[in-house]
Structures are given as structure tokens and as C-alpha cells.
Amino acid sequence: MCAEPLSGEHRHLVDTRKRSLMCACTGCYLLFTRPGAGAGHFRAVPDRYLADPDFTLDEESWNRLQIPVGLAFFFRNSELDRLAAFYPSPAGATESELDPDTWRDVLGHSRLAALLRPDTEALLIRREREAEGPGTGECYLVPVDACYELVGRMRLHWQGFDGGAEARADLADFFARVRAAARPPAEEDGP
């Protein structure tokens, strides 16, 4: 925003009109941390990671979401006034049409869904294979930039039909970092 050189570690803003992420220096980032700053055009991406340790999602419910892979993220797009669903693919983030009633029925009741901040946080769901147990999976509330980091990593390492060993190892590493950063929601995390 201000042309200040950025260090390797920096924060991000969401440009709600362009539906994109923007790197920001600390000063610019802090300008947009208050609700309503900049008339909502830019929003600071928080660094909150929450986990739902009681999360379950059976095969039928997952199929209702119409996500063809076992990994997706969901966020509220304020500009379009709807929920958006994406999954990583070798081509990048792929958007999936998400029926609002299906969202409400399948995921809307989850502990973390009510806590999502529009545009800046996402519900990240990893569905395990049925062989690992029926209804198993992981659900996290994460900064939206973490989801796009995951998409970039999968795009960078993906090989062949199933992603290959390097992509699977990178995915395992990514989720290990998310698990380490996540905590259960507390009262101060209220909607």
C-alpha cells in the first residue's frame, strides 16, 4: 500500500472489492484492524487459529457439499453477500457452488461457523478417508491467507493424479502447523 519494503514475515489485507489478498507493512496493516476502517474496502487478516475437537462429518454430509476432494475451505464473502467454498487443485483455488441451505444444514451448526469473521477467516475442513474411521476429519477456523498458502503449496508440489509423495508430505506438515497453532474456542471468541 505505501511502498514500504516488507520483511519475510508480514501481514495481509483482504481487498473486498477485488476479492484478493494484499501484502502490508505493519503500519498499513494496523490501519485496518478496526471494524469499518476504510469503509470495509480493506480488512486486516487476523492471526486467530481455532480448533473444533468434537468435529465429525459423515460421508453423506460431505457429499452434499459437492466437494470432489477431501479438503476445502469456506468463508463469508461480504461483497457477494454469500458463503464461498474453495478447494485446492493443481490449477489453484477452485470455487465450488455452495447452496446456502446445504451450508446451514451441514456446517452452519458447527461451533466455529458462528465465529467466522467475513472475508478474513475461513473454516478449513479436512475429510479423512473412510478407512480411517467413519465421520473422521478436522475442522479449523484459520486466517484466510493460510488457506491460500495451502493452495499455493499444493499447486507447487502436485504431481500426477493423487498429488504424489511430496504434496502429501507438505500437506501433513501444513496441518501439523495448524494443529500446533489452534486452540479450542473460548468465551472471548464469541460471535
MARTOR-999993 format. One record per residue: x, y, z negated of N, C-alpha, C, CB in turn; residue number from 1. Coordinates in Angstrom, 1 decimal, padded with zeros to 4 digits. Atoms other than C-alpha are relative to their C-alpha. Glycine has a CB too. Layout:
<sites>
{{X, Y, Z}, {X, Y, Z}, {X, Y, Z}, {X, Y, Z}, NUM},
...
</sites>
This chain:
<sites>
{{000.8, -001.2, 000.0}, {000.0, 000.0, 000.0}, {000.9, 001.3, 000.0}, {-000.9, 000.0, -001.2}, 1},
{{-000.8, -001.2, 000.2}, {002.7, 002.5, -001.0}, {001.4, -000.1, 000.6}, {000.1, 000.4, -001.5}, 2},
{{-001.3, 000.3, -000.7}, {005.7, 001.0, 000.9}, {001.1, -000.2, -001.0}, {000.3, 001.2, 000.9}, 3},
{{-001.0, 000.3, 001.0}, {007.5, 000.3, -002.4}, {000.5, -001.4, 000.3}, {-000.6, 000.1, -001.5}, 4},
{{-000.5, 001.4, -000.2}, {009.8, -002.7, -001.9}, {-000.5, -000.9, -001.1}, {001.6, 000.0, 000.1}, 5},
{{000.6, 001.0, 000.9}, {008.4, -005.8, -003.5}, {001.1, -001.1, -000.4}, {-001.2, -000.7, 000.5}, 6},
{{-000.8, 001.1, 000.5}, {010.3, -008.4, -005.6}, {-000.6, -001.3, 000.5}, {000.3, 000.1, -001.5}, 7},
{{000.6, 001.3, -000.3}, {009.8, -012.1, -005.0}, {-001.3, -000.3, -000.8}, {001.1, -001.1, -000.3}, 8},
{{001.2, 000.1, 000.9}, {007.3, -012.1, -007.9}, {-000.8, 001.3, 000.1}, {000.4, -000.4, -001.4}, 9},
{{000.8, -001.2, -000.1}, {004.5, -009.6, -007.2}, {-001.5, -000.5, 000.0}, {000.3, 000.8, 001.3}, 10},
{{001.4, 000.3, 000.1}, {000.7, -009.4, -007.4}, {-000.7, 000.2, 001.3}, {-000.6, 000.9, -001.1}, 11},
{{000.7, -000.1, -001.2}, {-002.0, -009.4, -004.8}, {-001.3, 000.8, -000.3}, {-000.3, -001.3, 000.6}, 12},
{{001.3, -000.7, 000.0}, {-005.1, -007.3, -004.0}, {-000.8, -000.7, 001.1}, {000.1, 001.5, 000.3}, 13},
{{000.9, 000.5, -001.0}, {-008.2, -008.5, -002.1}, {-000.5, 001.2, 000.7}, {-001.1, -000.9, -000.5}, 14},
{{000.7, -001.0, -000.8}, {-009.3, -006.2, 000.7}, {-001.4, -000.6, 000.4}, {000.8, 000.4, 001.3}, 15},
{{001.3, 000.6, -000.1}, {-013.0, -007.0, 000.5}, {-000.6, 000.2, 001.4}, {-001.0, 000.5, -001.0}, 16},
{{000.6, -000.3, -001.4}, {-013.9, -005.4, 003.9}, {000.7, -000.8, 001.1}, {000.2, 001.5, 000.3}, 17},
{{-000.7, 000.8, -001.0}, {-011.2, -007.2, 005.9}, {000.0, -001.5, -000.4}, {001.4, 000.5, 000.2}, 18},
{{-000.1, 001.4, 000.5}, {-011.5, -010.4, 003.8}, {001.4, -000.5, 000.1}, {-001.0, -000.9, 000.8}, 19},
{{-001.4, 000.4, -000.1}, {-007.8, -010.6, 003.4}, {000.7, 000.4, -001.3}, {000.7, 000.7, 001.1}, 20},
{{-000.8, -000.2, 001.2}, {-005.1, -010.6, 000.7}, {001.1, 001.0, 000.4}, {000.7, -001.3, -000.5}, 21},
{{-001.0, -001.0, -000.2}, {-002.5, -007.8, 000.4}, {001.0, 000.0, -001.2}, {-000.6, 001.4, 000.2}, 22},
{{-001.0, -000.1, 001.1}, {000.8, -007.8, -001.5}, {000.0, 001.4, -000.6}, {001.4, -000.4, 000.6}, 23},
{{000.1, -001.3, 000.6}, {001.0, -005.0, -004.0}, {001.1, 000.1, -001.1}, {-001.3, 000.3, -000.7}, 24},
{{-000.9, -000.3, 001.1}, {003.6, -003.4, -006.3}, {-000.8, 000.1, -001.3}, {000.9, 001.3, 000.3}, 25},
{{000.7, 000.0, 001.3}, {002.8, -003.3, -010.0}, {-000.9, 001.3, -000.1}, {001.0, 000.0, -001.1}, 26},
{{000.8, -001.2, 000.1}, {001.6, 000.3, -009.8}, {-001.3, 000.0, 000.8}, {000.8, 001.2, 000.4}, 27},
{{001.2, 000.1, -000.8}, {-000.8, -000.2, -007.0}, {-000.9, -001.1, -000.5}, {000.4, -000.3, 001.5}, 28},
{{000.8, 001.1, 000.6}, {-002.0, -003.5, -008.5}, {-000.8, 000.6, -001.2}, {000.9, -001.1, -000.4}, 29},
{{000.6, -000.5, 001.2}, {-002.8, -001.7, -011.8}, {-001.1, 001.0, 000.3}, {001.0, 000.6, -000.9}, 30},
{{001.1, -000.9, -000.4}, {-004.9, 000.9, -009.9}, {-001.3, -000.6, 000.2}, {000.5, 000.8, 001.2}, 31},
{{001.2, 000.7, -000.4}, {-007.4, -001.7, -009.0}, {-000.4, -001.1, -001.0}, {000.2, -000.6, 001.4}, 32},
{{000.4, 001.0, 001.0}, {-007.7, -003.7, -012.2}, {-001.3, 000.3, -000.7}, {001.1, -000.2, -001.1}, 33},
{{001.3, -000.4, 000.7}, {-010.8, -001.8, -013.5}, {-001.1, -000.3, 001.0}, {000.1, 001.4, -000.4}, 34},
{{001.2, 000.2, -000.9}, {-014.2, -002.8, -012.1}, {-000.4, 001.3, 000.6}, {-001.2, -000.6, -000.8}, 35},
{{000.5, -001.1, -000.7}, {-015.4, -000.4, -009.5}, {001.1, 000.9, 000.6}, {-000.9, 000.8, -000.9}, 36},
{{-001.1, -000.8, -000.5}, {-011.9, 001.1, -008.8}, {000.0, 000.0, 001.5}, {001.3, -000.4, -000.6}, 37},
{{-000.1, 000.0, -001.4}, {-011.6, 002.2, -005.2}, {-001.3, -000.4, 000.7}, {001.1, -000.9, 000.5}, 38},
{{001.4, 000.4, -000.5}, {-015.4, 001.7, -004.7}, {-000.1, -001.5, 000.3}, {-000.3, 000.9, 001.2}, 39},
{{000.1, 001.4, -000.2}, {-014.7, -002.0, -004.7}, {000.7, -000.5, 001.3}, {-001.4, -000.5, 000.0}, 40},
{{-000.6, 000.4, -001.3}, {-012.8, -001.9, -001.4}, {001.2, -001.0, -000.3}, {000.5, 001.2, 000.7}, 41},
{{-001.1, 000.9, 000.4}, {-009.7, -003.4, -003.1}, {-000.2, -000.5, -001.4}, {001.4, 000.8, 000.1}, 42},
{{000.2, 000.5, 001.4}, {-009.8, -005.7, -006.1}, {001.3, -000.8, -000.3}, {-001.2, -001.0, 000.0}, 43},
{{-001.2, 000.6, 000.5}, {-006.9, -006.9, -008.2}, {-000.3, -001.5, -000.2}, {000.6, 000.7, -001.3}, 44},
{{000.1, 001.4, 000.2}, {-006.4, -010.7, -008.2}, {000.5, -000.3, -001.4}, {000.7, -000.9, 001.1}, 45},
{{-000.4, 000.3, 001.4}, {-006.3, -011.8, -011.9}, {000.9, -001.2, 000.0}, {-001.2, -000.2, -000.9}, 46},
{{-000.9, 001.2, 000.1}, {-003.9, -014.5, -013.2}, {-000.6, -001.0, -000.9}, {001.3, 000.5, -000.5}, 47},
{{000.7, 000.9, 000.9}, {-006.5, -016.5, -015.1}, {-000.2, -001.4, 000.7}, {-001.4, 000.6, -000.3}, 48},
{{000.1, 001.4, -000.4}, {-006.4, -020.3, -014.8}, {-000.8, -000.7, -001.1}, {001.4, -000.7, 000.2}, 49},
{{000.9, 000.8, 001.0}, {-009.3, -022.3, -016.5}, {-000.2, -001.4, 000.5}, {-001.3, 000.8, -000.2}, 50},
{{000.3, 001.4, -000.4}, {-010.0, -026.0, -016.5}, {-001.3, -000.4, -000.6}, {001.2, -000.9, -000.5}, 51},
{{001.2, 000.6, 000.6}, {-013.2, -027.9, -017.0}, {000.3, -001.5, -000.2}, {-001.2, 000.1, 001.0}, 52},
{{-000.4, 001.4, 000.2}, {-012.0, -031.2, -018.6}, {-001.2, -001.0, 000.1}, {000.6, -000.1, -001.4}, 53},
{{001.2, 000.9, -000.1}, {-015.6, -032.6, -018.5}, {-000.6, -000.1, 001.4}, {-001.1, 000.5, -001.0}, 54},
{{000.5, 000.0, -001.3}, {-016.0, -032.2, -014.8}, {-000.1, -001.3, 000.6}, {000.9, 000.9, 000.9}, 55},
{{000.2, 001.2, -000.8}, {-017.4, -035.0, -012.8}, {-000.8, 000.3, 001.3}, {-000.8, -001.2, -000.8}, 56},
{{000.7, -000.2, -001.3}, {-018.7, -035.2, -009.2}, {-000.1, -001.3, 000.7}, {000.7, 001.1, 000.8}, 57},
{{000.1, 001.3, -000.7}, {-020.1, -038.3, -007.7}, {000.0, 000.1, 001.5}, {-001.4, -000.7, -000.5}, 58},
{{-000.2, 000.0, -001.5}, {-019.8, -039.3, -004.1}, {-001.2, 000.6, 000.7}, {000.1, -001.5, 000.5}, 59},
{{001.2, -000.6, -000.6}, {-023.4, -038.3, -003.2}, {000.0, 001.5, -000.1}, {-001.3, -000.6, -000.6}, 60},
{{000.0, -001.5, 000.2}, {-023.0, -034.8, -004.6}, {001.1, 000.6, 000.9}, {000.3, 000.3, -001.5}, 61},
{{-001.1, -000.6, -000.9}, {-019.6, -034.3, -002.8}, {-000.5, 000.0, 001.4}, {001.2, -000.9, -000.2}, 62},
{{000.5, 000.1, -001.4}, {-021.2, -035.5, 000.4}, {-001.0, 001.1, 000.4}, {-000.6, -001.3, 000.3}, 63},
{{001.0, -001.1, -000.2}, {-024.0, -032.9, 000.0}, {000.8, 001.3, 000.3}, {-000.9, 000.2, -001.2}, 64},
{{-000.7, -001.3, -000.3}, {-021.3, -030.1, 000.1}, {000.6, 000.0, 001.4}, {001.2, 000.1, -001.0}, 65},
{{-000.4, 000.2, -001.4}, {-020.3, -031.4, 003.6}, {001.5, 000.5, 000.2}, {-000.9, 000.8, 000.9}, 66},
{{-001.5, -000.3, -000.1}, {-016.5, -031.0, 003.0}, {000.6, -001.3, 000.4}, {000.6, 000.5, -001.4}, 67},
{{-000.5, 001.2, -000.5}, {-014.7, -033.6, 005.1}, {001.2, -000.6, -000.7}, {000.2, 000.1, 001.4}, 68},
{{-001.2, 000.4, 000.7}, {-011.7, -033.8, 002.8}, {-000.2, 000.0, -001.5}, {001.3, 000.8, 000.4}, 69},
{{000.2, 000.0, 001.4}, {-011.2, -034.3, -000.9}, {000.5, 001.2, -000.8}, {000.7, -001.2, -000.6}, 70},
{{-000.6, -001.2, 000.7}, {-010.1, -030.8, -001.7}, {-000.7, 001.2, 000.6}, {001.5, 000.1, 000.2}, 71},
{{000.7, -001.2, -000.5}, {-012.0, -027.5, -001.4}, {000.1, 001.1, -001.1}, {-001.4, -000.3, 000.4}, 72},
{{000.2, -001.1, 001.0}, {-012.3, -024.0, -003.0}, {-001.1, 000.8, 000.5}, {001.3, 000.8, 000.0}, 73},
{{001.2, -000.7, -000.2}, {-015.3, -021.9, -003.4}, {000.1, 001.4, -000.7}, {-001.2, -000.7, -000.5}, 74},
{{000.0, -001.3, 000.7}, {-015.6, -018.1, -004.1}, {-001.2, 000.8, 000.5}, {001.3, 000.7, 000.3}, 75},
{{001.0, -000.9, -000.4}, {-018.2, -015.4, -004.0}, {000.5, 001.1, 000.8}, {-000.8, 000.5, -001.2}, 76},
{{-000.4, -001.0, -000.9}, {-017.7, -013.1, -001.1}, {-001.0, 001.2, -000.1}, {000.1, -000.4, 001.5}, 77},
{{000.9, -001.1, 000.3}, {-019.2, -009.7, -002.2}, {-000.4, 000.7, 001.3}, {000.7, 000.9, -000.9}, 78},
{{000.3, -000.7, -001.2}, {-019.1, -008.2, 001.3}, {-001.1, -000.7, 000.8}, {001.3, 000.2, 000.9}, 79},
{{001.0, 000.8, -000.7}, {-021.2, -011.0, 002.8}, {-001.1, -000.4, -000.9}, {000.6, -001.3, 000.6}, 80},
{{001.0, 000.4, 001.1}, {-023.1, -011.5, -000.5}, {-000.4, -001.5, 000.1}, {-001.3, 000.9, 000.2}, 81},
{{000.3, 001.5, 000.0}, {-022.8, -015.3, -000.4}, {001.3, -000.7, -000.5}, {-000.4, -000.5, 001.4}, 82},
{{-001.1, 000.8, 000.4}, {-020.6, -018.1, -001.6}, {000.7, -000.5, 001.3}, {-000.5, -001.2, -000.8}, 83},
{{-000.8, 000.5, -001.2}, {-017.8, -019.2, 000.8}, {000.7, -001.3, -000.5}, {001.0, 001.1, 000.5}, 84},
{{-000.7, 001.3, 000.3}, {-016.4, -022.7, 000.9}, {001.1, -000.2, 001.1}, {-001.0, -001.2, 000.0}, 85},
{{-001.1, 000.2, -000.9}, {-013.0, -023.5, 002.4}, {000.8, -001.3, -000.4}, {001.0, 001.2, -000.1}, 86},
{{-000.9, 001.1, 000.3}, {-010.7, -026.5, 002.6}, {001.3, 000.2, 000.8}, {-000.7, -001.4, 000.3}, 87},
{{-001.3, -000.1, -000.7}, {-007.0, -026.7, 003.6}, {000.0, -001.0, 001.2}, {001.2, -000.3, -000.9}, 88},
{{-000.2, 000.9, -001.2}, {-006.2, -028.2, 007.1}, {001.3, 000.4, 000.6}, {-001.2, 000.2, 001.0}, 89},
{{-001.2, -000.3, -000.7}, {-003.2, -028.3, 009.3}, {000.0, 001.3, 000.8}, {000.4, -001.1, 001.0}, 90},
{{000.1, -001.3, -000.7}, {-004.6, -025.2, 011.1}, {-000.2, 001.2, -001.0}, {-001.2, -000.1, 000.9}, 91},
{{000.2, -001.1, 000.9}, {-005.0, -023.2, 007.9}, {-001.3, -000.2, -000.8}, {-000.1, 001.4, 000.7}, 92},
{{001.3, 000.1, 000.8}, {-008.1, -022.4, 005.7}, {-001.1, -000.2, 001.0}, {-000.1, 001.2, -000.9}, 93},
{{001.1, 000.3, -000.8}, {-011.1, -023.9, 007.3}, {-001.3, 000.3, -000.8}, {000.0, -001.5, 000.6}, 94},
{{001.2, -000.4, 000.8}, {-014.5, -022.4, 006.3}, {-001.1, -001.1, 000.3}, {-000.5, 001.4, 000.4}, 95},
{{001.1, 001.0, -000.2}, {-017.4, -024.8, 005.8}, {-001.3, 000.7, -000.4}, {000.2, -001.2, -000.9}, 96},
{{001.3, -000.6, 000.4}, {-021.0, -023.6, 005.8}, {-000.5, -000.6, -001.3}, {-001.1, -000.3, 001.2}, 97},
{{000.4, 000.5, 001.3}, {-022.4, -023.8, 002.3}, {-001.4, 000.6, -000.2}, {001.0, 000.5, -001.1}, 98},
{{001.3, -000.4, 000.3}, {-026.1, -023.8, 001.7}, {-000.1, 000.4, -001.5}, {-001.0, -001.2, 000.3}, 99},
{{000.1, -000.5, 001.3}, {-026.9, -021.7, -001.4}, {-000.7, -001.0, -001.0}, {-000.7, 001.3, -000.1}, 100},
{{000.7, 000.9, 000.9}, {-029.3, -024.3, -002.8}, {000.9, -001.2, -000.3}, {-001.3, -000.5, 000.7}, 101},
{{-000.9, 001.2, 000.3}, {-026.7, -027.1, -002.4}, {001.0, 000.5, -001.0}, {000.7, -000.4, 001.3}, 102},
{{-000.9, -000.5, 001.0}, {-024.2, -024.9, -004.3}, {-000.6, -000.1, -001.4}, {000.5, 001.4, 000.4}, 103},
{{000.6, -000.1, 001.3}, {-026.6, -024.3, -007.1}, {-000.3, -001.4, -000.5}, {-001.4, 000.7, 000.2}, 104},
{{000.3, 001.4, 000.5}, {-027.7, -028.0, -007.3}, {001.3, -000.8, -000.4}, {-000.8, -000.7, 001.0}, 105},
{{-001.2, 000.9, 000.2}, {-024.2, -029.5, -007.1}, {001.0, 000.6, -000.9}, {000.7, -000.3, 001.4}, 106},
{{-001.0, -000.6, 000.8}, {-021.8, -027.0, -008.6}, {-000.4, 001.2, -000.8}, {001.1, 000.4, 000.9}, 107},
{{000.4, -001.2, 000.7}, {-023.7, -024.0, -009.8}, {-000.2, -000.1, -001.5}, {-001.3, 000.5, 000.6}, 108},
{{000.2, 000.2, 001.4}, {-024.4, -025.5, -013.2}, {001.3, -000.3, -000.8}, {-000.9, -001.2, -000.2}, 109},
{{-001.3, 000.3, 000.7}, {-020.7, -026.1, -014.0}, {000.4, 001.1, -000.9}, {001.1, -000.3, 001.1}, 110},
{{-000.4, -001.0, 001.0}, {-019.1, -024.3, -016.9}, {000.8, 001.1, 000.7}, {000.9, -000.7, -001.0}, 111},
{{-000.9, -001.0, -000.6}, {-016.6, -022.5, -014.6}, {-000.7, 000.9, 001.1}, {001.2, -000.7, 000.6}, 112},
{{000.6, -000.8, -001.1}, {-019.0, -021.4, -011.8}, {-000.6, 001.3, -000.5}, {-001.2, -000.9, 000.6}, 113},
{{000.6, -001.2, 000.6}, {-020.7, -018.9, -014.1}, {001.1, 001.1, -000.3}, {-000.8, -000.3, -001.2}, 114},
{{-001.1, -000.9, 000.3}, {-017.3, -017.3, -014.8}, {000.7, 000.6, 001.2}, {001.0, -000.7, -000.9}, 115},
{{-000.8, -000.4, -001.2}, {-016.1, -016.7, -011.2}, {-000.2, 001.5, 000.2}, {-000.5, -000.7, 001.2}, 116},
{{000.0, -001.4, -000.4}, {-015.2, -013.1, -010.5}, {000.0, 000.1, 001.5}, {001.3, 000.8, -000.6}, 117},
{{000.2, -000.1, -001.4}, {-016.3, -012.1, -007.0}, {001.3, 000.3, 000.7}, {-001.0, 001.0, 000.4}, 118},
{{-001.1, -000.2, -000.9}, {-013.6, -012.2, -004.2}, {001.4, -000.3, -000.5}, {000.0, 001.5, 000.3}, 119},
{{-001.3, 000.2, 000.6}, {-010.7, -012.7, -006.6}, {000.3, -001.3, -000.7}, {000.2, 001.1, -000.9}, 120},
{{-000.2, 001.3, 000.6}, {-011.2, -016.1, -008.2}, {-000.8, -001.0, 000.7}, {-000.5, 000.1, -001.5}, 121},
{{000.7, 001.1, -000.7}, {-012.2, -019.4, -006.8}, {-000.1, -001.2, -000.9}, {000.8, -000.4, 001.3}, 122},
{{000.1, 001.2, 000.6}, {-013.4, -022.7, -008.0}, {000.7, -001.0, 000.9}, {-001.6, -000.4, -000.2}, 123},
{{-000.8, 001.0, -000.7}, {-010.8, -025.3, -006.9}, {-000.4, -001.4, -000.4}, {001.5, 000.3, -000.2}, 124},
{{000.4, 001.3, 000.3}, {-012.0, -028.8, -006.7}, {000.8, -001.0, 000.8}, {-001.5, -000.2, 000.3}, 125},
{{-000.7, 001.1, -000.6}, {-010.0, -031.9, -006.0}, {-000.8, -001.3, -000.3}, {001.5, -000.1, -000.5}, 126},
{{000.8, 001.3, 000.2}, {-012.1, -035.1, -005.5}, {001.0, -001.1, 000.2}, {-001.2, 000.0, 001.0}, 127},
{{-000.8, 001.2, -000.1}, {-010.3, -038.3, -006.1}, {-000.7, -001.1, 000.8}, {000.4, -000.6, -001.5}, 128},
{{000.6, 001.1, -000.7}, {-010.8, -041.4, -004.1}, {-000.8, -000.9, -000.9}, {001.1, -000.9, 000.7}, 129},
{{000.9, 000.9, 000.8}, {-013.5, -043.8, -005.3}, {000.8, -001.1, -000.7}, {-001.0, -000.6, 000.9}, 130},
{{-000.9, 001.1, 000.6}, {-010.7, -046.4, -006.0}, {000.5, 000.5, -001.4}, {001.1, -000.4, 000.9}, 131},
{{-000.6, -000.5, 001.2}, {-009.5, -044.1, -008.8}, {-001.1, 000.2, -001.1}, {000.7, 001.4, 000.3}, 132},
{{001.1, -000.1, 000.9}, {-012.9, -044.1, -010.5}, {-001.2, 000.8, 000.5}, {000.5, 000.5, -001.3}, 133},
{{001.1, -000.8, -000.5}, {-016.4, -043.0, -009.6}, {-000.2, 001.3, -000.7}, {-001.3, -000.9, -000.2}, 134},
{{000.3, -001.4, 000.6}, {-017.1, -039.3, -010.1}, {001.3, 000.7, -000.5}, {-000.9, -000.2, -001.1}, 135},
{{-001.2, -000.7, 000.5}, {-013.4, -038.5, -010.9}, {000.3, 001.1, 000.9}, {001.1, -001.0, -000.1}, 136},
{{-000.5, -001.1, -000.7}, {-011.9, -035.3, -009.9}, {000.4, 001.1, -001.0}, {-001.1, 000.6, 000.9}, 137},
{{-000.5, -001.1, 000.8}, {-010.5, -032.0, -011.1}, {-000.8, 001.3, 000.4}, {001.5, 000.1, 000.1}, 138},
{{000.7, -001.2, -000.3}, {-012.2, -028.6, -011.3}, {000.7, 001.1, -000.8}, {-001.5, 000.0, -000.3}, 139},
{{-000.7, -001.2, 000.6}, {-010.3, -025.3, -012.0}, {-000.6, 001.3, 000.5}, {001.5, -000.1, 000.3}, 140},
{{000.2, -001.4, -000.4}, {-011.1, -021.6, -011.9}, {001.4, 000.6, 000.1}, {-000.9, 000.8, -001.0}, 141},
{{-001.3, -000.5, -000.3}, {-008.0, -020.1, -010.3}, {000.0, 001.3, 000.8}, {000.8, -001.1, 000.8}, 142},
{{000.0, -001.1, -000.8}, {-006.9, -016.9, -008.7}, {-000.1, -000.4, 001.5}, {001.4, 000.8, -000.2}, 143},
{{000.2, 000.4, -001.4}, {-007.9, -016.9, -005.0}, {001.3, -000.1, 000.8}, {-000.9, 001.0, 000.6}, 144},
{{-001.3, 000.1, -000.7}, {-004.3, -016.3, -003.9}, {000.7, -001.3, -000.2}, {000.9, 001.2, -000.5}, 145},
{{-000.5, 001.3, 000.2}, {-003.4, -019.6, -005.4}, {-000.5, -001.0, 001.0}, {-000.2, -000.5, -001.5}, 146},
{{000.6, 000.9, -001.0}, {-005.8, -021.3, -003.1}, {000.6, 000.2, 001.4}, {-001.5, 000.3, 000.1}, 147},
{{-000.6, -000.3, -001.3}, {-004.3, -019.6, -000.1}, {001.5, -000.4, 000.0}, {-000.1, 001.5, 000.4}, 148},
{{-001.4, 000.6, 000.1}, {-000.8, -020.6, -001.3}, {-000.1, -001.5, 000.3}, {000.6, 000.2, -001.4}, 149},
{{000.2, 001.4, -000.3}, {-002.1, -024.2, -001.3}, {-000.2, -000.2, 001.5}, {-001.1, -000.5, -000.8}, 150},
{{000.3, 000.2, -001.4}, {-003.4, -023.8, 002.2}, {001.3, 000.2, 000.8}, {-001.1, 001.1, 000.5}, 151},
{{-001.3, -000.2, -000.7}, {000.0, -022.4, 003.4}, {000.9, -001.2, -000.2}, {000.6, 001.2, -000.5}, 152},
{{-000.8, 001.2, 000.3}, {001.8, -025.3, 001.7}, {-000.4, -001.2, 000.8}, {000.0, -000.3, -001.5}, 153},
{{000.5, 001.2, -000.8}, {-000.4, -027.9, 003.4}, {000.3, 000.2, 001.4}, {-001.5, -000.2, -000.3}, 154},
{{-000.3, -000.3, -001.4}, {000.0, -026.2, 006.7}, {001.5, -000.2, 000.3}, {-000.5, 001.4, 000.4}, 155},
{{-001.5, 000.1, -000.2}, {003.8, -026.1, 006.3}, {000.5, -001.4, 000.0}, {000.7, 000.8, -001.1}, 156},
{{-000.5, 001.4, 000.2}, {004.2, -029.7, 005.3}, {-000.8, -001.1, 000.7}, {000.1, -000.3, -001.5}, 157},
{{000.9, 001.0, -000.5}, {001.4, -031.5, 007.0}, {000.6, -000.7, 001.2}, {-001.4, 000.6, 000.4}, 158},
{{-000.5, 000.8, -001.1}, {002.4, -034.4, 009.3}, {-001.0, -001.1, 000.2}, {001.4, -000.5, -000.2}, 159},
{{000.8, 001.2, -000.3}, {000.3, -037.0, 011.1}, {-001.4, 000.2, -000.4}, {000.6, -001.2, -000.6}, 160},
{{001.5, 000.0, 000.3}, {-003.3, -037.9, 010.3}, {-000.3, 000.3, -001.5}, {-000.6, -001.3, 000.4}, 161},
{{000.3, -000.1, 001.4}, {-003.1, -038.1, 006.5}, {000.9, 001.0, -000.8}, {000.2, -001.4, -000.6}, 162},
{{-000.9, -001.1, 000.7}, {-000.5, -035.3, 005.8}, {001.4, -000.5, -000.2}, {-000.6, 000.3, -001.3}, 163},
{{-001.4, 000.5, 000.2}, {002.5, -037.5, 005.1}, {000.4, 000.1, -001.4}, {000.9, 000.7, 000.9}, 164},
{{-000.6, 000.0, 001.4}, {004.6, -038.0, 002.0}, {000.4, 001.3, -000.5}, {001.2, -001.0, 000.0}, 165},
{{-000.5, -001.3, 000.5}, {006.0, -034.5, 001.9}, {-001.2, 000.9, -000.4}, {000.8, 000.7, 001.1}, 166},
{{001.2, -000.8, 000.4}, {002.5, -032.9, 001.9}, {-000.7, -000.5, -001.2}, {-001.0, 000.0, 001.2}, 167},
{{000.6, 000.5, 001.2}, {001.2, -035.3, -000.7}, {000.8, 000.3, -001.3}, {-000.1, -001.6, 000.1}, 168},
{{-000.8, -000.4, 001.1}, {004.2, -034.6, -002.9}, {-000.1, 001.5, -000.4}, {001.5, -000.3, 000.3}, 169},
{{000.2, -001.4, 000.2}, {003.7, -030.9, -002.5}, {-001.3, 000.3, -000.7}, {000.1, 000.8, 001.3}, 170},
{{001.3, -000.1, 000.6}, {000.0, -031.3, -003.4}, {000.1, -000.4, -001.4}, {-001.0, -000.8, 000.8}, 171},
{{-000.1, 000.4, 001.4}, {000.9, -033.2, -006.5}, {000.7, 001.0, -000.9}, {000.8, -001.4, -000.1}, 172},
{{-000.7, -001.1, 000.7}, {003.4, -030.5, -007.5}, {-000.9, 001.2, -000.3}, {001.3, 000.4, 000.8}, 173},
{{000.9, -001.1, 000.1}, {000.9, -027.8, -006.9}, {-001.0, -000.2, -001.1}, {-000.8, 000.3, 001.3}, 174},
{{001.0, 000.2, 001.0}, {-001.8, -029.4, -009.1}, {000.7, -000.2, -001.4}, {-000.8, -001.3, 000.4}, 175},
{{-000.7, 000.1, 001.3}, {000.8, -030.2, -011.8}, {000.2, 001.5, -000.6}, {001.4, -000.7, 000.1}, 176},
{{-000.2, -001.4, 000.5}, {001.5, -026.4, -012.0}, {-001.4, 000.6, -000.4}, {000.6, 000.9, 001.2}, 177},
{{001.4, -000.5, 000.3}, {-002.3, -025.6, -012.0}, {-000.4, -000.6, -001.4}, {-001.0, -000.4, 001.1}, 178},
{{000.3, 000.6, 001.2}, {-002.8, -028.1, -014.8}, {000.7, 000.6, -001.2}, {000.3, -001.5, 000.0}, 179},
{{-000.8, -000.6, 001.0}, {000.0, -026.6, -016.8}, {-000.4, 001.4, -000.4}, {001.5, 000.0, 000.4}, 180},
{{000.4, -001.3, 000.2}, {-001.3, -023.1, -016.4}, {-001.5, 000.2, -000.5}, {000.1, 000.8, 001.3}, 181},
{{001.4, -000.1, 000.3}, {-005.0, -023.9, -017.0}, {-000.3, -000.3, -001.5}, {-000.8, -000.9, 000.9}, 182},
{{000.5, 000.2, 001.4}, {-006.8, -023.8, -020.4}, {-001.5, -000.1, 000.1}, {000.5, 001.1, -000.9}, 183},
{{001.5, 000.1, 000.0}, {-010.4, -024.6, -021.3}, {-000.6, 001.4, -000.2}, {-000.5, -000.9, -001.1}, 184},
{{000.6, -001.3, 000.2}, {-012.7, -021.6, -021.2}, {-000.3, 000.3, -001.4}, {-001.3, 000.2, 000.8}, 185},
{{000.3, -000.4, 001.4}, {-013.1, -019.6, -024.4}, {-001.1, 001.0, 000.0}, {001.3, 000.6, -000.7}, 186},
{{001.1, -001.0, 000.1}, {-015.8, -017.2, -025.6}, {000.3, 001.3, 000.7}, {-000.4, 000.2, -001.5}, 187},
{{-000.4, -001.3, -000.6}, {-013.8, -014.2, -024.4}, {000.0, -000.1, 001.5}, {001.3, 000.4, -000.5}, 188},
{{000.0, 000.1, -001.5}, {-014.0, -015.6, -020.8}, {-001.5, 000.1, 000.5}, {000.5, -001.4, 000.4}, 189},
{{001.4, -000.1, -000.4}, {-017.8, -015.0, -020.8}, {-000.3, 000.6, 001.3}, {-000.7, 000.7, -001.1}, 190},
{{000.3, -000.6, -001.4}, {-019.6, -014.0, -017.6}, {000.1, 001.5, 000.0}, {-001.3, -000.5, 000.4}, 191},
</sites>
